[in-house]
Amino acid sequence: MANDAVAGKAACTATIRPTGVDDPVSAVLATCTRELVTAVEETLAAFLTVEIDALTEIDAAMGDFAATARDHVLAGGKRIRPTFAYWGWRGVAGPEAALSPVLPALSALELLHTFALVHDDVMDASDTRRGLPTAHRALAARHRVAGHRGDPDRFGEAVAVLIGDLCLVWADRLLAHAALPAARLLETRRCYDQMRVETVAGQYLDVLGENDPANWSLDRALRVARYKTASYTVARPLLYGATLGGLGTDAPTVAAYTRYGLAIGEAFQLRDDLLGVYGDPDLTGKPAGDDLRSGKPTVLLMLARQLAGPAQRARLDRIGTDLDEDDAAELAGVVAATGAVGRVEQMISERVADALAALDVADLDGTARSALAGLADASTRRWA
């Protein structure tokens, strides 16, 4: 299942920095981790083929259901979490370590990510993901075409929840395929479990915030960013990778990875907050202004309310209502006029600087240090 093309010294150093193309994240992945992404995709495809075949033997409908789950796993994405986990591992294991023993564990993070995305889309009633219908919308459409009984939307949501659940189980199974000593795999599993707990807790706070915005605060919005996104996207994948490489929990590198990971993870979410209001749907794969329509109390919108004058605040009170495209564009202009966008950009810059300072004092392989520095910039300047 593994492609070991990046096992040696092939990781880039000189070309890790963004190259000025429209999507710097894609540029980094294309120039420096292309072989890794290919290896992850191949590992996932091979693993899922076996799993789908086993379910198809039980019942053809179960095979179709599993194939739908597979399609969402392989539907694209930047593979950011395996990438950070890879560099976390490489920073500890060094340039000579073979990739194949840990590749199943890196790839399992994409199954965990699909679980989170599919459930998140149900909770947010999202229509699109990566430019395609979300799982629950696609399944509802399939129900209508087939002429089945019952509520198509309810069917779509129920099956999407099951798809997410299946991906979570698959992630556990694929992690177990890592060819590591039992003690190291157990330590990795502890890190993995903590990542999952923090993700669920952060998601709960996110849901709560949408339903109790009057009692929300900037501090709580930042807490959501830390636990829903920073931990699960950067900090825990880095530590997960380091654990795969045999790093002890009390090693100085743990503190450096944690500091770097939380800073870049929070900056990643802050960029996502901006994209949720100002992103180009052709690049993000999601409608513009979704956060304005849902009333999600992001850091951007909490800052806008804090900085707004009385007239601006009255206009911002329309956030979370039924907005058409023109209404959303008008409110986006009000948010920008408060100065909140500039403040969020400043917060992103501060966190990137803190992350780079953490790398400066970390005892890392030089290639990994260069890669993480490049990813710090690329993942927080992205357009999608």
C-alpha positions in Angstrom: 0.0 0.0 0.0 2.8 2.4 0.6 4.8 4.6 -1.8 8.1 5.2 -0.1 9.3 7.9 -2.5 9.7 10.5 0.2 11.4 8.2 2.7 14.9 9.5 2.2 16.3 13.0 1.6 13.9 13.9 -1.1 12.0 16.5 1.0 12.6 20.0 -0.3 14.4 22.8 1.5 15.1 25.5 -1.0 11.7 25.3 -2.7 9.5 25.0 0.4 8.6 28.7 0.3 5.4 29.8 -1.6 6.2 30.5 -5.2 3.7 33.3 -5.9 1.0 31.2 -7.5 -2.6 31.8 -6.6 -2.9 29.0 -4.0 0.3 28.9 -1.8 -0.9 25.8 0.0 -1.2 23.9 -3.2 2.2 25.2 -4.3 3.9 23.9 -1.1 2.2 20.5 -1.4 3.0 20.3 -5.2 6.6 21.2 -4.8 7.6 19.6 -1.5 5.1 16.9 -0.5 3.7 15.7 -3.8 5.1 12.2 -3.2 3.6 12.1 0.3 0.2 13.1 -0.9 0.3 10.5 -3.7 1.4 7.9 -1.1 -1.5 8.8 1.2 -4.0 8.7 -1.7 -2.7 5.3 -2.8 -2.8 3.9 0.8 -6.4 5.1 1.3 -7.6 3.7 -2.1 -6.0 0.3 -1.4 -7.4 0.1 2.1 -10.9 1.2 1.1 -11.0 -1.3 -1.7 -10.6 -4.1 0.7 -13.1 -2.7 3.1 -15.7 -2.1 0.4 -15.3 -5.6 -1.0 -15.9 -7.1 2.4 -19.1 -5.1 2.9 -20.3 -5.9 -0.6 -20.1 -9.6 0.1 -22.7 -9.1 2.9 -25.1 -7.0 0.8 -24.8 -5.0 -2.4 -26.5 -2.1 -0.8 -23.9 -2.1 2.0 -21.2 -2.0 -0.7 -22.8 1.0 -2.4 -23.0 2.7 1.0 -19.3 2.1 1.7 -18.4 3.2 -1.8 -20.2 6.5 -1.2 -18.1 6.9 2.0 -14.9 6.2 -0.1 -15.9 8.8 -2.7 -16.0 11.5 0.0 -12.7 10.4 1.4 -11.0 10.6 -2.0 -12.9 13.7 -3.2 -9.9 16.0 -2.9 -8.6 18.3 -0.3 -5.1 19.5 0.6 -4.3 16.5 2.9 -3.0 19.1 5.4 -3.2 16.9 8.5 -1.1 14.0 7.1 1.3 16.6 5.9 1.8 18.2 9.3 2.0 14.7 10.9 4.6 13.7 8.3 6.8 16.7 9.1 6.3 16.2 12.8 7.5 12.6 12.3 10.3 13.6 9.9 11.6 16.2 12.3 12.1 13.5 14.9 12.9 10.5 12.8 15.4 12.3 10.5 15.9 12.2 6.8 16.9 8.5 6.5 13.8 6.9 8.2 11.6 4.9 5.9 8.1 6.2 5.4 6.3 2.9 4.8 5.9 1.8 8.5 4.1 5.0 9.5 2.2 5.7 6.2 -1.0 3.9 7.3 -1.1 6.0 10.5 -0.6 9.3 8.5 -3.3 8.3 6.1 -5.7 7.4 8.9 -5.9 11.2 9.7 -7.8 11.7 6.4 -10.4 9.2 7.4 -10.8 11.0 10.7 -11.0 14.3 8.8 -13.8 12.9 6.5 -15.7 11.8 9.6 -15.5 15.4 11.0 -16.4 17.1 7.7 -19.4 15.0 6.9 -20.9 15.4 10.4 -20.0 19.1 10.4 -21.9 19.6 7.1 -25.0 18.0 8.6 -24.8 20.2 11.7 -24.3 23.3 9.7 -26.9 22.3 7.0 -24.2 23.1 4.4 -25.0 22.6 0.7 -21.5 22.3 -0.8 -18.1 21.1 0.2 -15.1 21.3 -2.1 -17.3 22.6 -4.9 -19.6 19.5 -4.7 -22.9 18.7 -2.9 -22.3 17.7 0.7 -22.9 14.1 1.6 -26.3 14.6 3.1 -27.5 16.7 0.1 -26.2 14.2 -2.4 -27.9 11.3 -0.6 -31.1 13.2 -0.3 -31.1 13.8 -4.1 -30.4 10.1 -4.7 -33.4 9.3 -2.5 -35.6 11.5 -4.6 -34.4 10.1 -7.9 -35.0 6.5 -6.6 -38.5 7.4 -5.6 -38.1 5.9 -2.1 -40.6 6.5 0.7 -40.1 8.9 3.5 -38.4 12.3 3.8 -35.4 12.6 1.5 -33.7 15.2 3.6 -34.0 13.1 6.8 -32.7 10.1 4.9 -29.7 12.1 3.6 -28.8 13.3 7.1 -29.2 9.9 8.7 -27.0 8.1 6.1 -24.4 10.9 6.2 -24.1 10.4 10.0 -23.5 6.7 9.3 -20.9 7.6 6.6 -19.1 9.7 9.2 -19.3 6.9 11.8 -17.9 4.4 9.3 -14.9 6.7 8.4 -14.2 7.0 12.1 -14.0 3.2 12.5 -12.0 2.9 9.3 -9.5 5.4 10.7 -9.0 3.2 13.8 -8.5 0.2 11.5 -5.9 1.9 9.3 -4.0 3.2 12.2 -3.6 -0.3 13.4 -1.8 -1.2 10.2 1.2 0.9 11.1 4.3 -1.3 11.4 5.5 0.0 14.7 6.5 -1.5 18.1 3.4 -2.1 20.2 4.5 0.4 22.9 5.0 3.1 20.3 1.6 2.4 18.7 -0.1 2.6 22.1 1.5 6.0 22.7 0.4 7.2 19.3 -3.1 6.0 20.0 -3.2 8.0 23.2 -2.3 11.2 21.2 -4.9 10.2 18.6 -7.6 9.7 21.2 -6.8 13.1 22.8 -7.1 14.8 19.4 -10.5 13.2 18.9 -11.8 14.3 22.3 -10.6 17.9 21.7 -12.2 17.9 18.2 -15.6 16.8 19.6 -15.4 19.3 22.4 -14.5 22.1 20.1 -17.3 21.2 17.7 -19.7 21.3 20.6 -18.6 24.8 21.5 -19.0 25.8 17.9 -22.6 24.5 17.8 -23.3 26.1 21.2 -22.0 29.5 20.0 -24.4 29.5 17.1 -27.3 28.9 19.4 -26.3 31.2 22.3 -24.6 34.1 20.6 -25.8 36.6 23.2 -23.6 34.9 25.8 -20.6 34.4 23.6 -17.3 36.3 23.9 -14.1 36.9 21.9 -12.3 34.7 24.4 -14.7 31.8 23.8 -14.5 32.3 20.0 -10.7 31.9 20.3 -11.2 28.8 22.5 -13.3 27.3 19.7 -10.5 28.1 17.2 -8.0 26.4 19.5 -10.0 23.2 20.1 -12.0 22.8 17.0 -9.3 23.7 14.5 -5.8 24.4 16.0 -5.5 21.1 17.9 -7.0 18.9 15.3 -5.4 20.5 12.2 -1.9 21.3 13.3 -0.9 20.8 16.9 -2.1 17.2 17.5 -1.1 15.9 14.0 2.4 17.3 14.7 2.6 15.5 18.1 1.0 12.4 16.6 3.8 12.3 14.0 6.4 12.9 16.6 5.1 10.0 18.6 5.2 7.8 15.5 8.9 8.8 15.4 9.5 7.7 19.0 9.5 11.1 20.7 8.8 10.9 24.4 6.0 13.0 26.0 8.5 15.0 28.1 11.0 15.8 25.3 11.7 19.5 24.7 10.5 19.1 21.1 7.0 18.5 22.4 6.8 22.0 23.8 8.1 23.5 20.5 5.6 21.5 18.4 2.8 22.4 20.8 3.6 26.1 20.6 4.1 26.1 16.9 1.0 23.9 16.3 -1.4 25.9 18.4 -0.2 29.2 16.9 -0.5 28.0 13.3 -3.7 26.2 14.0 -5.3 29.3 15.4 -4.0 31.4 12.5 -5.4 28.8 10.1 -8.9 29.2 11.7 -8.6 33.0 11.7 -7.9 32.8 8.0 -10.9 30.5 7.7 -13.0 33.1 9.4 -12.0 35.6 6.8 -12.7 33.2 4.0 -16.2 32.4 5.5 -17.1 36.1 4.7 -14.8 37.1 1.9 -13.8 33.9 0.2 -14.3 33.3 -3.5 -16.7 30.3 -3.9 -14.8 29.1 -6.9 -11.7 28.7 -4.7 -13.3 27.7 -1.3 -15.9 25.4 -2.8 -18.5 27.0 -0.4 -20.9 29.8 -0.8 -19.6 33.3 0.1 -21.1 34.8 3.3 -22.1 31.5 5.0 -20.9 32.7 8.4 -23.0 35.8 8.0 -26.1 33.8 7.2 -25.6 31.3 10.0 -24.6 33.9 12.6 -21.6 31.7 13.7 -19.8 33.9 16.4 -16.4 33.7 14.8 -13.5 35.8 16.1 -13.9 38.1 13.0 -17.6 38.7 13.8 -17.1 39.1 17.5 -14.4 41.7 16.9 -16.6 43.5 14.4 -19.3 43.9 17.1 -16.8 45.1 19.6 -15.3 47.7 17.3 -18.6 48.8 15.6 -20.2 52.2 16.3 -23.9 52.3 17.1 -25.1 52.6 13.5 -22.8 49.8 12.4 -23.9 47.6 15.3 -27.5 48.0 14.3 -26.7 46.8 10.8 -24.6 43.9 12.1 -27.7 42.8 14.0 -28.9 41.4 10.7 -26.2 38.7 10.9 -27.7 35.3 11.3 -30.9 36.2 9.5 -32.1 35.1 6.0 -29.7 37.1 3.8 -29.6 37.2 0.0 -26.4 37.7 -1.9 -26.6 41.5 -1.9 -27.4 41.6 1.9 -24.4 39.4 2.6 -22.1 41.6 0.5 -23.4 44.8 2.3 -22.8 43.3 5.7 -19.3 42.1 4.7 -18.6 45.7 3.9 -19.8 46.8 7.3 -17.6 44.2 9.0 -14.6 45.5 7.1 -15.4 49.1 7.9 -15.2 48.4 11.6 -11.5 47.5 11.3 -12.1 43.9 12.3 -10.5 42.5 9.2 -7.3 44.4 9.8 -7.3 43.2 13.4 -7.7 39.5 12.4 -4.9 39.9 9.8 -2.7 41.3 12.6 -3.6 38.3 14.9 -2.7 35.9 12.1 0.7 37.6 11.6 1.4 37.6 15.4 0.7 33.8 15.5 2.9 33.0 12.5 5.7 35.0 14.1 5.3 33.1 17.4 5.3 29.8 15.5 8.5 30.6 13.7 10.1 31.6 17.0 9.2 28.2 18.4 10.9 26.5 15.4 14.1 28.6 16.0 14.6 26.9 19.4 13.4 23.4 18.5 15.9 20.6 18.1 14.7 19.5 14.6 16.1 18.0 11.5 16.9 20.9 9.2 14.7 19.8 6.4 11.7 19.5 8.7 12.4 22.9 10.2 12.4 24.5 6.7 9.3 22.6 5.7 7.4 23.7 8.8 8.4 27.3 8.3 7.1 27.2 4.8 3.9 25.5 5.8 3.4 28.1 8.5 3.3 30.8 5.8 1.4 28.8 3.2 -1.4 27.5 5.5 -2.2 30.9 6.8 -2.1 32.9 3.6 -4.3 30.5 1.7 -7.2 31.7 -0.5 -9.2 28.5 -0.1 
